[in-house]
């Protein structure tokens, strides 16, 4: 709740789109919040989204060296990154992306949301896996990839290590549907790669 409140105040947040139960401190900890999206989407009609000029995102640091600091990414930066990624991997409408990382990671939000929307692809959100990852309890990566048979995905090195260990423990291989998997955010040990 303390981090959510700090980020909302620091970024000047006016609208939060989220199921009310996902706000750790409830509405009291979030200043100037005018909307909490309900599960059925009933609050969407009240949003002034049509009046926004472009869009952007603010990604916050982990705060390991003090209060988290926000980094702004404007719509042009995000769109350029998404187009460059789509071009680099040859993304197309036949692609399906498996999201196993929290969407608070900039690369994950670009790869899971914007690239598929840009090329007409699909995304499956493995929410149980990404919630476990957010809690530092990564497991079930191999199962998620086997079940959804995506063509693309992004993992961090620790998830790649877990995925490889799960595959080795069961004698399985990654799905043949995969044509591109990126691992980033830190160095990837050669043995794991």
C-alpha positions in Angstrom: 0.0 0.0 0.0 2.8 2.4 0.8 4.5 1.9 -2.6 1.1 2.2 -4.5 0.4 5.5 -2.6 3.9 6.9 -3.3 3.7 6.1 -7.0 0.1 7.5 -7.4 1.1 10.7 -5.7 4.5 11.0 -7.4 3.1 10.4 -10.9 0.0 12.6 -10.4 -2.3 9.6 -11.1 -5.9 10.7 -11.7 -7.4 7.4 -12.9 -6.5 3.8 -12.0 -8.0 1.0 -14.0 -7.9 -2.1 -11.8 -10.2 -4.5 -10.0 -10.8 -2.9 -6.6 -9.5 -5.9 -4.8 -6.0 -5.5 -6.5 -5.4 -2.1 -4.8 -3.5 -3.2 -1.7 -4.6 -0.3 0.5 -8.0 0.1 -1.0 -9.1 3.5 -2.3 -8.0 5.3 0.9 -4.3 4.9 0.0 -4.6 6.3 -3.6 -5.0 10.0 -4.0 -7.3 11.6 -6.6 -8.5 8.2 -7.9 -11.7 8.7 -9.8 -12.2 5.2 -11.2 -11.6 1.6 -10.1 -12.6 -0.6 -12.9 -14.9 -3.4 -11.9 -14.5 -6.9 -13.2 -17.4 -6.5 -15.6 -16.0 -3.3 -17.1 -19.0 -1.2 -16.1 -16.9 1.8 -15.2 -15.3 2.1 -18.7 -18.1 4.5 -20.0 -17.0 7.1 -17.4 -13.4 7.4 -18.5 -12.2 10.4 -20.4 -9.8 8.3 -22.5 -11.0 9.8 -25.9 -9.6 13.2 -24.9 -6.1 12.1 -24.3 -3.4 13.2 -26.8 -1.4 10.1 -27.3 -0.5 7.9 -24.4 2.5 7.1 -22.3 3.6 5.1 -19.4 5.7 5.7 -16.3 7.8 2.8 -15.1 9.1 2.9 -11.6 12.4 1.6 -10.4 12.5 -1.1 -7.7 13.4 1.4 -5.1 16.3 -0.6 -3.7 18.4 2.5 -3.3 15.7 4.7 -1.9 12.2 5.8 -3.0 11.2 4.5 -6.4 11.6 7.0 -9.2 9.5 7.2 -12.3 10.8 7.1 -15.8 8.5 8.5 -18.5 8.0 6.8 -21.8 5.9 8.8 -24.3 3.7 7.2 -27.0 6.3 7.8 -29.7 9.0 6.0 -27.7 6.7 3.1 -26.9 5.4 2.9 -30.5 8.9 3.0 -32.0 10.1 0.2 -29.6 7.0 -2.0 -30.5 7.5 -1.5 -34.2 11.2 -2.2 -34.0 10.6 -5.4 -32.0 7.8 -6.5 -34.3 10.1 -6.0 -37.3 13.2 -7.6 -35.7 11.3 -10.8 -34.9 9.1 -10.9 -38.0 5.9 -10.7 -35.8 2.6 -11.3 -37.6 -1.0 -12.0 -37.1 -0.3 -15.8 -36.8 1.8 -15.2 -33.7 0.6 -15.9 -30.2 2.5 -14.5 -27.2 2.6 -16.1 -23.8 2.8 -13.5 -21.0 4.4 -14.9 -17.8 5.9 -11.7 -16.5 4.2 -8.9 -14.6 3.0 -6.2 -16.9 4.7 -3.6 -14.8 7.9 -4.5 -16.7 8.2 -2.2 -19.7 9.4 -4.9 -22.1 6.5 -7.2 -21.0 3.9 -4.5 -21.5 5.3 -3.8 -25.0 5.6 -7.4 -26.0 2.3 -8.7 -24.4 0.1 -5.7 -25.3 1.4 -3.4 -28.0 3.2 -5.7 -30.4 0.3 -8.2 -30.7 -2.1 -5.3 -31.2 0.2 -3.8 -33.8 0.4 -7.0 -35.9 -3.0 -8.5 -35.2 -1.5 -11.3 -33.1 -2.8 -12.8 -29.8 -1.7 -12.9 -26.2 -2.4 -15.4 -23.5 -1.9 -14.1 -20.0 -0.7 -16.9 -17.7 -1.9 -14.9 -14.7 -1.2 -17.5 -12.0 2.4 -17.8 -13.3 3.0 -14.0 -13.5 1.5 -13.5 -10.0 3.8 -16.2 -8.6 6.7 -14.5 -10.5 5.8 -11.2 -8.9 6.0 -12.8 -5.5 9.4 -14.4 -6.3 8.0 -17.9 -6.5 8.5 -18.9 -10.1 7.2 -22.3 -11.0 5.0 -23.8 -13.7 6.8 -22.1 -16.6 7.2 -25.3 -18.6 3.6 -26.3 -18.0 2.3 -22.9 -19.2 4.4 -23.0 -22.4 3.3 -26.6 -23.1 -0.3 -25.9 -22.5 -0.6 -22.7 -24.6 2.0 -23.5 -27.3 2.9 -19.9 -28.1 5.1 -18.8 -30.9 6.8 -16.1 -28.9 7.6 -15.2 -25.3 9.9 -13.1 -23.1 11.4 -14.3 -19.8 14.0 -13.0 -17.4 17.2 -15.1 -16.8 15.9 -16.6 -13.5 12.7 -17.8 -15.3 14.7 -19.2 -18.1 16.7 -21.1 -15.5 13.5 -22.4 -13.8 12.0 -23.3 -17.2 15.2 -25.3 -18.3 15.2 -27.1 -14.9 11.6 -28.0 -15.2 12.1 -29.3 -18.7 15.2 -31.3 -17.7 13.4 -32.8 -14.7 10.6 -34.1 -16.8 12.6 -35.0 -19.9 10.5 -32.7 -22.1 11.5 -30.1 -24.6 10.1 -26.6 -25.2 7.0 -26.6 -27.5 7.9 -26.8 -31.3 5.5 -23.9 -31.8 8.1 -21.5 -30.4 10.0 -19.6 -33.0 11.3 -16.7 -30.7 12.0 -16.4 -27.0 13.9 -13.5 -25.6 15.6 -13.5 -22.2 16.6 -10.1 -20.8 17.0 -7.9 -17.8 20.3 -9.4 -16.6 23.1 -11.6 -17.9 22.0 -15.1 -19.1 24.5 -17.8 -18.0 25.8 -19.6 -21.1 24.8 -23.1 -19.8 21.2 -21.9 -19.3 21.1 -20.3 -22.8 
